[in-house]
Amino acid sequence: MTNLSQVQGREASPWSAVTGLASREVVSFLRQRSRVIASLATPIMFWLMFGAGFGSSFRGAGAAESNFLEYFFPGILILAVVFAGIFSTISTIQDRQEGFLQSVLVAPIPRWAIVSGKILGGSLLAFLQGAVLLALGPLAGIPFHVLGFALALVWLFLISVGMTALGFYFAWKIDSVQGFHGVMNTLLMPMWLLSGAFFPAAGAYWVIKALMTINPLTYGLVGLRRALYMGTPEKLVGLPSSWVCLAVVLGMILLMIGASASAVRKKAL
C-alpha cells in the first residue's frame, strides 16, 4: 500500500508542476495593475482609432454593409490574444536570468511539465484578455448569438495556445528580452497584418494573397469570424470552412508544442 501511494504521488507531481507554473504566470500578471490596464486599453484604443479613421468608407469582401469598425473587431481580438500570449512568455527569459528556471529544471519533474505549465499560463492570460474584449462585440455591430460567442471563446483559446507556444519556443532559444522583442515584432506584425485582420484577401495583390493563404493565423481569424457571424452567413462568403480552419490551427498548436518540447530537451540552461 505504501509503495502504491508513493507511485501515485510521483505520477501526480508533474501535473502539480504544470498547475503551479501556470498559476504563477496568472498571479504575476494580475499583481501588475499597469500591465493589466495597458493590455486591455491598447487594443481598444487601436480599434476605436482605426475604426473611426476609416469609418464607413471600408467595405469588406462578402460584407458589403460592414464598416471598418465592425470588420476590424475580430482582428483586434486576434491582436490582443496574439500579443498577450507571445509576450507573456518573456517571463521565461526573466526566470532564466533570475535563476528560477534553473531551480525548476533540477526539480524531479519531466521537462514536458515545464513546457506545459508555461504555455498554459500564458494561454490563460491571452484567453482572458480576449474574452473580456469579446464582450464589446455587440457595440461593434456584430450580432449576438449565444452559440456563436461560445464558439468564439473556443477559437480564442486555441489561438492563445498556438501563439503562446510559438512565443515560448523563441523565448527558450533567445537569451535577452531585447532580442526577443525584436524577433517577435518582426514576426508577429506581418503575421497579424496578413491574417485578414486589417484587410480582406480579396482584392489584394497575388503575392499578398499567397502569403495570407499560408499564414496559420489567417485560419484562426476566419474560424473566429465564422463563430461570430454564425447567424449571418452572407458575411462569410468566400472564406475557408470551419473544418479547414480547425485543422490548420490544431496543426500549428501541435507543431509549436512539439518544437518547444524538443527545444527544452536539447538546450541546457
Residue pairs with C-beta under 8 A, 6 or more apart in sequence:
13 108
13 109
14 109
14 110
14 112
14 113
15 113
17 104
17 107
17 109
17 113
17 114
17 117
18 113
18 116
18 117
18 120
19 117
20 117
21 104
21 113
21 114
21 117
21 118
21 120
21 121
22 117
22 118
22 120
22 121
22 124
23 121
24 121
25 88
25 91
25 118
25 121
25 122
25 124
25 125
26 121
26 124
26 125
28 91
29 35
29 36
29 88
29 125
30 36
39 80
39 84
39 129
40 80
40 129
40 132
40 133
42 80
43 76
43 77
43 79
43 80
43 133
44 76
44 133
44 136
46 76
46 79
47 69
47 72
47 73
47 76
47 140
50 68
50 72
51 67
51 68
51 69
51 72
51 140
52 69
53 68
54 67
54 68
54 69
54 72
55 67
55 68
55 69
56 67
56 68
57 67
57 68
58 66
58 67
58 68
58 71
59 66
60 66
60 71
60 200
61 200
61 201
61 202
61 203
61 237
61 238
62 200
62 202
62 234
62 235
62 236
62 237
62 238
62 239
63 70
63 71
63 234
63 235
66 141
66 235
67 141
69 140
69 141
70 140
70 141
70 142
71 200
72 197
72 198
73 136
73 137
73 140
73 141
73 142
74 197
74 221
74 224
74 225
74 228
75 192
75 195
75 196
75 197
75 198
75 221
76 133
76 197
77 130
77 133
77 134
77 156
77 224
78 159
78 192
78 195
78 197
78 217
78 220
78 221
78 224
79 192
79 197
80 126
80 129
80 130
80 133
81 126
81 127
81 129
81 130
81 156
81 159
81 160
81 163
82 126
82 159
82 163
82 188
82 191
82 192
82 217
83 188
84 122
84 125
84 126
84 129
84 130
84 160
85 122
85 123
85 125
85 126
85 159
85 160
85 161
85 163
85 164
85 167
86 163
86 164
86 166
86 167
86 184
86 188
87 167
87 184
88 121
88 122
88 125
88 126
88 164
88 167
89 118
89 122
89 164
89 167
89 168
89 170
89 171
90 171
90 177
90 180
91 118
91 122
92 101
92 118
92 168
92 171
92 172
93 171
93 174
93 175
93 176
93 177
93 180
94 177
95 101
95 104
96 102
96 175
96 269
101 269
102 269
104 114
105 111
105 114
105 268
105 269
111 261
111 264
111 265
112 261
112 264
114 264
115 168
115 257
115 260
115 261
115 264
118 168
119 161
119 164
119 165
119 168
119 257
119 260
122 160
122 164
122 167
122 168
123 157
123 160
123 161
123 164
124 160
126 156
126 159
126 160
126 163
126 164
127 153
127 156
127 157
127 160
130 156
130 159
130 160
131 153
131 156
134 149
134 152
134 153
134 156
137 144
137 149
137 152
137 228
138 144
142 228
142 229
143 229
143 231
143 232
145 228
145 230
145 231
147 230
148 227
148 228
148 229
148 230
148 231
149 227
149 228
151 227
151 230
152 224
152 227
152 228
154 227
155 220
155 223
155 224
155 227
155 249
156 224
158 220
158 223
158 246
158 249
158 250
158 253
159 217
159 220
159 224
159 249
161 253
161 257
162 216
162 220
162 249
162 252
162 253
162 256
163 217
165 253
165 256
165 257
165 259
165 260
166 252
166 256
167 184
168 256
168 260
169 256
169 259
169 260
169 263
170 180
170 183
170 184
171 180
172 260
172 263
172 264
172 267
173 263
173 267
174 180
174 183
191 215
191 217
192 198
192 217
194 208
194 211
194 212
194 215
194 217
194 218
195 212
195 215
195 217
195 218
195 220
195 221
196 212
196 218
196 221
196 222
197 221
201 208
201 209
201 212
201 213
201 218
202 238
204 212
212 218
216 248
216 249
216 251
216 252
219 240
219 244
219 245
219 248
219 249
220 245
220 248
220 249
222 239
222 240
222 245
223 242
223 245
223 246
223 249
225 235
225 236
225 239
226 236
226 239
226 242
226 245
229 235
229 236
